[in-house]
Amino acid sequence: MFSKESLFAFSLFPYLGFLWFLTRTKQTPRLALIGFYMTLVFVAVTIPAGIYAKVAYGEELANVDALHGGAEFFLTLANILVVLGFREAIQQKADQPKS
């Protein structure tokens, strides 16, 4: 019924809505918010890498280790930023004097 490409494209809209709400709350730690936005960078890198893998090697991106690893680096970086951002927020909350 739906191709994986169309489902992938459609999934971008809920994620953009998630980012919009997360940004508007002003409660999300800045570093974590940057990490969530970095996920879009991962997507932006993965799409051309996948196309290049198909055109140049005739393979899916997952089968071309150098390209796949390079693209996954951006997802790893995004995840690290999210974790560090929330870790920092938890530490700041713990350091606040209790009233």
PyRosetta script that sets phi, psi and omega in degrees:
from pyrosetta import init, pose_from_sequence

init()
pose = pose_from_sequence("MFSKESLFAFSLFPYLGFLWFLTRTKQTPRLALIGFYMTLVFVAVTIPAGIYAKVAYGEELANVDALHGGAEFFLTLANILVVLGFREAIQQKADQPKS")
pose.set_psi(1, -57.2)
pose.set_omega(1, 177.2)
pose.set_phi(2, -113.7)
pose.set_psi(2, 142.2)
pose.set_omega(2, 175.4)
pose.set_phi(3, -84.3)
pose.set_psi(3, 160.7)
pose.set_omega(3, 179.5)
pose.set_phi(4, -64.3)
pose.set_psi(4, -30.6)
pose.set_omega(4, 178.8)
pose.set_phi(5, -67.7)
pose.set_psi(5, -41.7)
pose.set_omega(5, -179.8)
pose.set_phi(6, -70.6)
pose.set_psi(6, -36.7)
pose.set_omega(6, 176.4)
pose.set_phi(7, -65.3)
pose.set_psi(7, -39.1)
pose.set_omega(7, 177.6)
pose.set_phi(8, -61.5)
pose.set_psi(8, -46.0)
pose.set_omega(8, 180.0)
pose.set_phi(9, -64.3)
pose.set_psi(9, -41.2)
pose.set_omega(9, -179.9)
pose.set_phi(10, -65.8)
pose.set_psi(10, -34.0)
pose.set_omega(10, -178.1)
pose.set_phi(11, -66.8)
pose.set_psi(11, -16.7)
pose.set_omega(11, 179.2)
pose.set_phi(12, -66.1)
pose.set_psi(12, -34.8)
pose.set_omega(12, -177.6)
pose.set_phi(13, -65.7)
pose.set_psi(13, -46.4)
pose.set_omega(13, 175.2)
pose.set_phi(14, -61.6)
pose.set_psi(14, -35.8)
pose.set_omega(14, 179.8)
pose.set_phi(15, -67.6)
pose.set_psi(15, -39.3)
pose.set_omega(15, 176.0)
pose.set_phi(16, -63.3)
pose.set_psi(16, -38.6)
pose.set_omega(16, 175.1)
pose.set_phi(17, -63.0)
pose.set_psi(17, -42.0)
pose.set_omega(17, 176.6)
pose.set_phi(18, -58.1)
pose.set_psi(18, -46.9)
pose.set_omega(18, 179.2)
pose.set_phi(19, -63.6)
pose.set_psi(19, -39.4)
pose.set_omega(19, -179.9)
pose.set_phi(20, -61.6)
pose.set_psi(20, -47.7)
pose.set_omega(20, 179.2)
pose.set_phi(21, -66.5)
pose.set_psi(21, -40.6)
pose.set_omega(21, -179.7)
pose.set_phi(22, -62.5)
pose.set_psi(22, -39.1)
pose.set_omega(22, 179.2)
pose.set_phi(23, -70.0)
pose.set_psi(23, -39.0)
pose.set_omega(23, -178.2)
pose.set_phi(24, -69.5)
pose.set_psi(24, -28.2)
pose.set_omega(24, -176.0)
pose.set_phi(25, -65.9)
pose.set_psi(25, -27.9)
pose.set_omega(25, -177.9)
pose.set_phi(26, 62.3)
pose.set_psi(26, 10.7)
pose.set_omega(26, 178.7)
pose.set_phi(27, -104.6)
pose.set_psi(27, -12.4)
pose.set_omega(27, -179.4)
pose.set_phi(28, -74.9)
pose.set_psi(28, 131.2)
pose.set_omega(28, 177.1)
pose.set_phi(29, -57.1)
pose.set_psi(29, 138.0)
pose.set_omega(29, -174.2)
pose.set_phi(30, -57.4)
pose.set_psi(30, -44.5)
pose.set_omega(30, -178.4)
pose.set_phi(31, -64.8)
pose.set_psi(31, -38.3)
pose.set_omega(31, 177.1)
pose.set_phi(32, -65.9)
pose.set_psi(32, -40.9)
pose.set_omega(32, 178.5)
pose.set_phi(33, -62.1)
pose.set_psi(33, -41.4)
pose.set_omega(33, 175.8)
pose.set_phi(34, -60.6)
pose.set_psi(34, -40.3)
pose.set_omega(34, 177.9)
pose.set_phi(35, -61.6)
pose.set_psi(35, -42.2)
pose.set_omega(35, 178.2)
pose.set_phi(36, -65.1)
pose.set_psi(36, -37.7)
pose.set_omega(36, 176.0)
pose.set_phi(37, -69.6)
pose.set_psi(37, -30.6)
pose.set_omega(37, 177.4)
pose.set_phi(38, -62.5)
pose.set_psi(38, -24.4)
pose.set_omega(38, 176.5)
pose.set_phi(39, -61.2)
pose.set_psi(39, -33.8)
pose.set_omega(39, 175.4)
pose.set_phi(40, -66.5)
pose.set_psi(40, -34.6)
pose.set_omega(40, 176.4)
pose.set_phi(41, -64.5)
pose.set_psi(41, -41.9)
pose.set_omega(41, 176.5)
pose.set_phi(42, -56.5)
pose.set_psi(42, -46.0)
pose.set_omega(42, 179.6)
pose.set_phi(43, -63.5)
pose.set_psi(43, -43.7)
pose.set_omega(43, -178.3)
pose.set_phi(44, -64.3)
pose.set_psi(44, -29.3)
pose.set_omega(44, 178.8)
pose.set_phi(45, -83.7)
pose.set_psi(45, -37.3)
pose.set_omega(45, -175.3)
pose.set_phi(46, -66.5)
pose.set_psi(46, -39.5)
pose.set_omega(46, -177.1)
pose.set_phi(47, -61.5)
pose.set_psi(47, -54.3)
pose.set_omega(47, 178.3)
pose.set_phi(48, -65.0)
pose.set_psi(48, -32.9)
pose.set_omega(48, 178.1)
pose.set_phi(49, -64.7)
pose.set_psi(49, -39.1)
pose.set_omega(49, 177.4)
pose.set_phi(50, -65.6)
pose.set_psi(50, -40.6)
pose.set_omega(50, 177.9)
pose.set_phi(51, -65.0)
pose.set_psi(51, -43.9)
pose.set_omega(51, 179.3)
pose.set_phi(52, -62.7)
pose.set_psi(52, -42.0)
pose.set_omega(52, 178.8)
pose.set_phi(53, -60.0)
pose.set_psi(53, -40.3)
pose.set_omega(53, -179.2)
pose.set_phi(54, -69.7)
pose.set_psi(54, -44.4)
pose.set_omega(54, -176.7)
pose.set_phi(55, -73.5)
pose.set_psi(55, -47.6)
pose.set_omega(55, -173.1)
pose.set_phi(56, -80.0)
pose.set_psi(56, -35.3)
pose.set_omega(56, -174.3)
pose.set_phi(57, -115.9)
pose.set_psi(57, -11.2)
pose.set_omega(57, -177.3)
pose.set_phi(58, 67.7)
pose.set_psi(58, 25.4)
pose.set_omega(58, -176.5)
pose.set_phi(59, -127.2)
pose.set_psi(59, 161.0)
pose.set_omega(59, 170.8)
pose.set_phi(60, -70.8)
pose.set_psi(60, 156.3)
pose.set_omega(60, -179.3)
pose.set_phi(61, -57.0)
pose.set_psi(61, -39.4)
pose.set_omega(61, -178.0)
pose.set_phi(62, -62.0)
pose.set_psi(62, -19.6)
pose.set_omega(62, -178.7)
pose.set_phi(63, -95.0)
pose.set_psi(63, -2.7)
pose.set_omega(63, 178.5)
pose.set_phi(64, -112.9)
pose.set_psi(64, 94.4)
pose.set_omega(64, -169.1)
pose.set_phi(65, -55.1)
pose.set_psi(65, -44.5)
pose.set_omega(65, -176.7)
pose.set_phi(66, -63.7)
pose.set_psi(66, -44.5)
pose.set_omega(66, 179.2)
pose.set_phi(67, -69.6)
pose.set_psi(67, -42.3)
pose.set_omega(67, -178.7)
pose.set_phi(68, -64.0)
pose.set_psi(68, -44.6)
pose.set_omega(68, 178.4)
pose.set_phi(69, -63.1)
pose.set_psi(69, -39.7)
pose.set_omega(69, 178.1)
pose.set_phi(70, -63.9)
pose.set_psi(70, -41.3)
pose.set_omega(70, 178.6)
pose.set_phi(71, -68.9)
pose.set_psi(71, -42.3)
pose.set_omega(71, -178.6)
pose.set_phi(72, -65.7)
pose.set_psi(72, -23.9)
pose.set_omega(72, 176.6)
pose.set_phi(73, -55.4)
pose.set_psi(73, -40.4)
pose.set_omega(73, -177.9)
pose.set_phi(74, -68.5)
pose.set_psi(74, -33.1)
pose.set_omega(74, 175.7)
pose.set_phi(75, -70.1)
pose.set_psi(75, -40.4)
pose.set_omega(75, 177.2)
pose.set_phi(76, -62.0)
pose.set_psi(76, -44.5)
pose.set_omega(76, 178.0)
pose.set_phi(77, -61.4)
pose.set_psi(77, -43.0)
pose.set_omega(77, 178.6)
pose.set_phi(78, -60.5)
pose.set_psi(78, -44.6)
pose.set_omega(78, -179.7)
pose.set_phi(79, -64.3)
pose.set_psi(79, -40.0)
pose.set_omega(79, 178.3)
pose.set_phi(80, -62.2)
pose.set_psi(80, -43.9)
pose.set_omega(80, 179.8)
pose.set_phi(81, -63.3)
pose.set_psi(81, -39.7)
pose.set_omega(81, 178.3)
pose.set_phi(82, -62.6)
pose.set_psi(82, -47.5)
pose.set_omega(82, -178.9)
pose.set_phi(83, -63.7)
pose.set_psi(83, -46.5)
pose.set_omega(83, -179.8)
pose.set_phi(84, -64.1)
pose.set_psi(84, -36.6)
pose.set_omega(84, 178.5)
pose.set_phi(85, -64.0)
pose.set_psi(85, -45.8)
pose.set_omega(85, 178.9)
pose.set_phi(86, -72.3)
pose.set_psi(86, -32.1)
pose.set_omega(86, 175.7)
pose.set_phi(87, -62.4)
pose.set_psi(87, -44.0)
pose.set_omega(87, 178.7)
pose.set_phi(88, -62.0)
pose.set_psi(88, -41.9)
pose.set_omega(88, 179.7)
pose.set_phi(89, -64.8)
pose.set_psi(89, -39.5)
pose.set_omega(89, 178.5)
pose.set_phi(90, -65.6)
pose.set_psi(90, -41.2)
pose.set_omega(90, 178.9)
pose.set_phi(91, -65.8)
pose.set_psi(91, -40.3)
pose.set_omega(91, 178.4)
pose.set_phi(92, -63.6)
pose.set_psi(92, -40.9)
pose.set_omega(92, 179.4)
pose.set_phi(93, -65.0)
pose.set_psi(93, -39.6)
pose.set_omega(93, 179.9)
pose.set_phi(94, -68.9)
pose.set_psi(94, -30.6)
pose.set_omega(94, -178.7)
pose.set_phi(95, -79.3)
pose.set_psi(95, -15.4)
pose.set_omega(95, -179.9)
pose.set_phi(96, -70.5)
pose.set_psi(96, 138.9)
pose.set_omega(96, 177.6)
pose.set_phi(97, -67.7)
pose.set_psi(97, 141.2)
pose.set_omega(97, 179.5)
pose.set_phi(98, -78.6)
pose.set_psi(98, 137.2)
pose.set_omega(98, -178.5)
pose.set_phi(99, -108.9)
pose.dump_pdb("model.pdb")
